[in-house]
Amino acid sequence: MEKLELYEGRPADCTGRLEKEVRTYDLLDRLGIQFWRTDHAWMHADTMEACKDIDAVLGAMVCKNLFLCNRQKTNFYLLMMPGDKPFKTKELSGQLGIARLSFASPEDMEKYLDCTPGSSSIMGLANDTENHVQLLMDEDLKAGEYLGCHPCINTSSLKLRTADVFEKFLPAVHHEPIFVHLTGE
């Protein structure tokens, strides 16, 4: 088994990496956001269980990112929450005043975020230039110094300062989070 390593910034050579991943690094560099990266193409980081080893290397809270929609599939939401907190649809629906939330289709995730299941990420909001997706964030995320996320593909993970996400990244991609209080009960 390969060893996870932490690197500062983008790879020196982006050959063989997907365009959407390289676009993420370009945007972070353009915004002057310092980030750290670990590459793990040899392990599938598409479940929270698999992310535990990655969390340890990053030293950041890797978030659960769920792509949701209303019953009519007219409103889309990216829910970002601590990875160890259980998700209860009813709890979130009640706070948003929406009758029913469900997981949105992989096609809609790709259309709006340019991400595929298992790689959804706050970084995907940079691809949602027409603001079809509303960012929902568990309020517990504000407390951590760092956040972990994928660069729109689950073969690498990033560590960013939480303050940079709120003060630089989200304003640059024109997305304002709605904070929710999730207990997982």
Secondary structure, DSSP 8 states (H G I E B T S, - for coil): ------EESS-S--TTS-HHHHHHHHHHHHTT--EEEEE-TTS---SHHHHHHHHHHHTSEEEEEEEEEETTS--EEEEEEETTS---HHHHHHHHT-S-EEE--HHHHHHHHS--TT---GGGGGG-TT--EEEEEEGGGGGSSEEEE-SSSTTEEEEEEHHHIIIIIHHHTT---EEE-----
